[in-house]
Amino acid sequence: MMIKRLSRKQVIVPMSNDNKMKFMEDSSAHIININRVFKNIKSKVMVNFIQSNQASIIIATNKIATPLDLQTIE
């Protein structure tokens, strides 16, 4: 799910508490890897930060990520 507000662009990823805790432990490494992927596909989207809430993690980006920006390359 993607949300655009006046000052926020977010990708919300629902996940279990166990997976969320494991993901957040290495969130800085995940930010680096996600930004590297965006750079490799020549996207102008970059991840600013990742935060967690009760049911999901929220990945905040510098601009709106389109579904094409979020597809993986095989």
trRosetta pair geometry for C-beta under 8 A, 3 or more apart (Angstrom, degrees):
i j d omega theta_ij theta_ji phi_ij phi_ji
1 11 7.6 143 76 -157 47 51
1 12 4.8 -20 68 55 99 107
2 9 7.7 -8 -171 -172 97 76
2 10 7.0 162 -154 85 54 55
2 11 5.7 -24 -101 -101 77 66
2 12 7.7 -174 -86 13 28 79
2 64 6.8 85 169 -159 132 90
2 65 6.4 -146 -117 64 132 84
3 8 7.1 3 106 110 99 106
3 9 7.7 172 86 -149 58 35
3 10 4.8 -5 55 57 97 104
3 12 6.8 44 -5 -19 111 113
4 8 7.4 174 -152 90 36 63
4 9 5.8 0 -111 -108 75 72
4 64 5.5 -20 -87 -92 120 120
5 8 4.4 22 49 47 107 96
5 10 7.9 23 6 1 100 109
8 60 6.3 -71 -153 -133 89 108
9 60 6.7 110 72 -161 60 63
9 61 4.8 -65 101 67 112 85
9 62 7.1 -11 47 88 132 14
9 63 5.8 66 -9 170 172 14
9 64 4.9 -135 -138 -80 126 53
9 65 7.0 129 157 -6 117 75
10 58 5.2 -23 -160 -169 121 102
10 59 6.8 136 -158 70 62 48
10 60 5.4 -31 -98 -97 77 64
10 61 7.4 169 -92 14 26 80
11 58 7.4 150 74 -159 45 52
11 59 4.5 -16 59 60 98 104
11 61 6.8 49 -9 -17 100 117
11 65 5.9 -19 -59 46 121 137
11 70 7.0 153 -122 -100 146 133
12 56 5.2 41 -179 137 89 151
12 57 7.7 168 -153 84 51 41
12 58 5.4 -19 -103 -105 72 76
12 59 7.9 -165 -76 22 27 72
13 56 5.7 159 79 -168 43 99
13 57 5.2 -11 60 58 101 87
13 58 7.8 -178 21 -84 73 29
13 59 6.8 41 -8 -9 112 107
14 55 6.0 -22 -134 146 87 92
14 56 4.5 -61 -97 -94 46 107
15 19 4.5 -100 166 90 120 124
15 20 5.2 153 92 -61 107 83
15 23 7.1 67 87 -5 160 145
15 56 6.3 101 19 -126 69 55
15 57 6.5 -4 28 -1 118 95
16 19 4.8 86 58 15 83 102
16 20 6.7 -145 95 -10 40 91
17 20 5.4 -56 -141 37 30 115
17 21 6.3 31 160 -21 66 104
18 21 6.1 -56 -151 33 27 108
18 22 6.6 23 154 -13 62 108
19 22 5.7 -57 -148 40 34 111
19 23 6.1 35 154 -21 68 108
20 23 5.7 -56 -146 37 29 112
20 24 6.2 24 158 -17 65 110
20 52 5.4 110 180 -138 116 133
20 56 7.5 -172 -100 -159 126 15
20 57 5.9 171 -133 -50 92 99
21 24 5.9 -56 -142 38 28 108
21 25 6.6 40 155 -32 61 100
22 25 5.9 -46 -154 19 31 116
22 26 7.6 -8 161 14 59 100
23 26 7.0 -88 -166 53 30 82
23 27 6.7 61 143 -81 69 78
23 30 6.6 28 -169 -51 82 159
23 50 7.9 -111 142 155 105 147
23 52 8.0 135 83 -82 108 121
23 57 6.1 -92 104 -46 142 156
24 27 5.1 -5 -147 -46 44 116
24 50 7.3 -158 -112 118 71 117
24 52 5.4 -48 -77 -32 135 135
24 57 7.0 -170 -67 -105 92 125
26 29 4.5 -36 174 40 96 118
26 30 5.9 105 114 -27 84 94
27 30 5.3 -55 -146 37 37 114
27 31 6.3 43 155 -24 68 100
27 50 4.7 -146 -160 66 119 129
28 31 5.7 -46 -149 30 34 113
28 32 6.7 35 152 -17 62 103
29 32 5.7 -53 -152 36 34 113
29 33 6.3 30 152 -16 67 108
30 33 5.7 -57 -145 41 32 109
30 34 6.0 32 158 -19 68 107
30 50 6.7 12 87 -21 123 160
31 34 5.9 -55 -142 38 27 108
31 35 6.2 24 159 -15 63 110
31 47 5.0 -143 -142 99 80 128
31 49 7.3 -21 -102 -118 139 33
31 50 6.2 -141 -69 -13 100 111
32 35 6.0 -61 -148 40 25 108
32 36 6.3 29 153 -23 63 108
33 36 5.5 -52 -147 32 32 115
33 37 6.6 33 154 -19 64 101
34 37 5.8 -53 -154 33 33 111
34 38 6.5 32 150 -17 65 104
34 47 4.9 47 95 -15 129 141
34 59 7.4 -120 180 -156 172 142
35 38 5.6 -51 -147 38 36 113
35 39 6.3 38 153 -20 66 105
35 46 5.3 36 -124 -145 102 82
35 47 5.5 -113 -61 30 89 93
36 39 5.6 -54 -148 37 31 112
36 40 6.3 33 153 -21 65 106
37 40 5.7 -54 -147 35 31 112
37 41 6.6 12 160 -3 65 106
37 73 7.8 -178 -159 14 98 108
38 41 6.4 -67 -149 46 28 96
38 43 4.3 -86 -165 67 81 116
38 44 8.0 -84 166 54 113 9
38 45 5.2 -117 -145 79 137 81
38 46 6.1 -175 92 -91 153 52
38 47 7.6 167 -8 -16 144 83
38 69 6.9 20 -122 -168 95 99
39 42 7.4 28 -179 -81 34 31
39 43 7.4 -84 -63 48 22 74
40 73 7.7 -115 112 21 118 151
41 69 7.7 157 96 -137 136 57
41 73 6.3 -177 -82 -44 116 132
43 65 8.0 35 176 -128 141 84
43 69 5.0 106 -136 -130 146 98
44 62 7.8 -97 143 85 77 118
44 63 6.4 12 109 37 99 141
45 61 5.2 -7 -168 -175 96 137
45 62 6.6 172 -150 51 47 86
45 63 5.7 -116 -102 63 72 89
45 64 7.8 -81 -102 92 114 26
45 65 4.8 76 -136 -95 159 85
45 69 5.0 64 11 -166 147 147
46 61 6.5 146 76 -156 36 81
46 62 4.8 25 55 4 87 123
47 50 7.0 5 176 -52 125 88
47 59 5.7 -53 -130 -177 113 103
47 60 7.2 102 -161 76 66 49
47 61 5.6 -54 -100 -98 47 75
48 60 4.9 -52 58 104 106 97
48 61 6.3 156 -1 -125 88 18
48 62 5.9 123 -51 -60 105 72
49 60 5.3 7 57 49 75 113
50 57 5.9 5 -176 174 102 117
50 58 7.1 160 -156 81 54 50
50 59 5.3 -17 -105 -104 85 69
50 60 7.4 -166 -82 17 34 75
51 57 7.0 166 88 -160 34 70
51 58 5.2 -13 63 58 84 99
51 60 7.3 30 7 -14 99 110
52 56 7.4 -167 -149 103 65 38
52 57 4.9 -40 -100 -105 74 75
52 58 7.4 174 -94 14 23 75
53 56 6.0 9 54 56 93 71
53 57 7.7 164 19 -102 66 28
53 58 6.7 45 -8 -18 104 111
61 64 7.4 127 83 -102 122 14
61 65 5.4 86 28 -37 169 105
65 69 4.3 -128 -162 86 81 136
65 70 5.6 86 149 -52 121 99
66 69 4.9 105 51 0 67 100
66 70 7.5 -148 95 -1 40 89
67 70 5.7 -66 -149 42 37 107
67 71 6.8 51 153 -41 69 95
68 71 5.9 -39 -150 8 36 115
